[in-house]
Amino acid sequence: MEILRRVIKRSIFIFLPAVVVSAIFIEPQRFPLGIIVGWLFGIINLRSLTRNVQGLVGAEGATMKLIIMNLVRLIGLSAGIILLVYYRVINVFGLLIGFTIVFVFIMIEGAKVGKGN
């Protein structure tokens, strides 16, 4: 869960200015909302992944409950994205920017943990 906290803290400094700039210069509603939703989906997904990894490393190993929860998480994430894009609530490019912000910080924090820093 430590990596989750570090990703949230560090991505805020890119996420918030991206939302403000997109609201001012690009589109005032759908694009910033897409960035917000993409960032939130990325953080929620990372939280679920960290919990699942902790469950796999624990004494139980891979259980059917973990597998089912992974499938439910992926189906829910996919359904949420599809519905938001289908009803044009969010902009797809904003969603990708929000996901990318989280993904980049996951890679940075993962590299730091891999190096041992």
C-alpha positions in Angstrom: 0.0 0.0 0.0 3.0 2.2 0.3 3.4 2.5 -3.5 -0.3 3.5 -3.7 0.2 6.4 -1.3 3.3 7.6 -3.2 1.6 7.4 -6.6 -1.4 9.4 -5.3 0.8 12.1 -3.6 3.1 12.5 -6.7 0.4 12.3 -9.4 -1.6 15.1 -7.8 1.0 17.6 -8.8 0.5 16.7 -12.5 -3.2 15.8 -12.3 -4.6 19.0 -10.9 -2.8 21.4 -13.3 -3.8 19.2 -16.2 -7.4 19.4 -15.2 -7.2 23.2 -14.7 -5.4 23.8 -18.0 -7.8 21.6 -20.0 -10.8 23.3 -18.4 -9.4 26.7 -19.4 -7.9 26.1 -22.8 -9.4 22.9 -24.3 -13.0 22.2 -23.2 -14.7 23.3 -20.0 -16.7 20.1 -19.3 -16.0 16.7 -20.8 -12.2 16.9 -21.2 -11.4 17.7 -17.6 -14.0 15.3 -16.4 -12.3 12.6 -18.6 -9.0 13.4 -16.9 -10.6 13.1 -13.4 -12.4 9.9 -14.2 -9.3 8.3 -15.8 -7.1 9.3 -12.8 -9.7 7.9 -10.4 -10.1 4.6 -12.4 -6.3 4.3 -12.5 -6.0 4.8 -8.7 -8.9 2.4 -7.9 -7.3 -0.2 -10.2 -3.9 0.2 -8.6 -5.5 -0.1 -5.1 -7.2 -3.4 -6.2 -4.0 -4.7 -7.7 -2.0 -4.0 -4.6 -4.5 -5.8 -2.5 -4.5 -8.8 -4.8 -0.7 -9.0 -4.8 -0.7 -8.9 -1.0 -3.3 -11.7 -1.1 -1.2 -13.8 -3.5 1.9 -13.3 -1.4 0.1 -14.3 1.8 -0.3 -17.8 3.2 -3.4 -18.6 1.1 -1.9 -18.2 -2.3 -4.2 -17.8 -5.3 -7.7 -18.5 -4.3 -10.9 -18.6 -6.3 -12.1 -15.5 -4.4 -9.0 -13.5 -5.7 -9.6 -14.7 -9.3 -13.3 -13.8 -9.2 -12.6 -10.4 -7.6 -10.1 -9.7 -10.4 -12.7 -10.6 -13.0 -15.3 -8.4 -11.3 -12.9 -5.5 -11.1 -12.0 -5.7 -14.8 -15.6 -6.1 -15.9 -16.7 -3.2 -13.7 -13.9 -1.0 -15.0 -14.7 -1.9 -18.6 -18.4 -1.4 -18.2 -17.9 2.0 -16.5 -15.6 3.2 -19.3 -17.9 2.0 -22.0 -21.0 3.6 -20.5 -19.3 6.9 -19.9 -17.9 7.1 -23.4 -21.1 5.8 -25.0 -23.3 8.4 -23.3 -20.6 11.1 -24.1 -20.2 12.1 -20.4 -16.4 12.1 -20.8 -13.8 12.7 -23.5 -11.8 9.6 -24.5 -8.6 11.5 -24.8 -9.1 13.0 -21.3 -9.6 9.5 -20.0 -6.4 8.4 -21.6 -4.5 11.3 -20.1 -5.8 10.5 -16.6 -4.8 6.8 -17.0 -1.4 7.8 -18.4 -0.6 10.1 -15.4 -1.2 7.2 -13.0 0.6 4.7 -15.2 3.7 6.9 -15.5 3.9 7.3 -11.7 3.3 3.6 -11.2 6.3 2.9 -13.5 8.5 5.5 -11.7 7.6 4.1 -8.2 8.1 0.6 -9.4 11.5 1.4 -10.7 12.5 3.0 -7.4 11.2 -0.1 -5.5 13.1 -2.3 -7.9 16.4 -0.4 -7.3 15.9 -0.6 -3.6 15.6 3.2 -3.0 
